[in-house]
Amino acid sequence: MPIVEMERRQVVIIGAGPSGAIAAALLKRKGHDVLVIERQHFPRFSIGESLLSHCLDFVEEAGMLEAVNAAGFQRKNGAAFAWGERYSAFDFGDTFTAGKPTTLQVQRADFDKLLADQAALQGAEIRYGDAIVSVDVERPRPQLDVRREDGSELVPQQVIELSRDYVSPPTDATGTTTEREILANELRREMSASIIRRIDSVVRAEIEKGGSLSAPKDKPIEGAVPAEPVPAAKH
């Protein structure tokens, strides 16, 4: 029979990628007990190397920007998109609202490990090699079953009971909003506001110039790296 251990944690984050590492650091800075469970070991290969400028705002808020800048990733100040004869290019410094004018092109293996290491340095606990077996939010206290990595055939299971405020909706008749709901709502509002601000800045800038959202093909923005044309789909 597998060995079962009981552990009580306030916040458990599944995955130590950029979102998990930054969320862990932000919550730890607020004084919360944070455990991150990551199935793989870092560094590990991952797709998605191109960051948007606003990503660095979250990195900065999590206290990781200095370490990221010191890592020597390639600086990027724009982007271009091509589809057949259609071409659009954007300069990240041409904005209507305040924001960072550049971003980074990163190697995810190195970038993800850097962020996870920074979260750990700030006090978040990260367990590599552990895998989530199941999640049960119907119990009086929500529970995760975690299979731990120890090299044996009978892998012990660890049962982690989580704080209700962060992993389950309220069940009382008064409909009190829990900290979990407040945190989720704040994150949704911030993400939506970020997208709206970016779209608004691009549209307003083009309207003020009297142009459209499509840049001339023969006048790409200085410093932007054009994408390879993608052939139109055949029918």
Summary of the structure (lengths in Angstrom):
residues: 235
radius of gyration: 22.1
end to end distance: 58.2
largest distance: 72.0
contacts: 626
relative contact order: 0.20
helix: 31%
strand: 23%
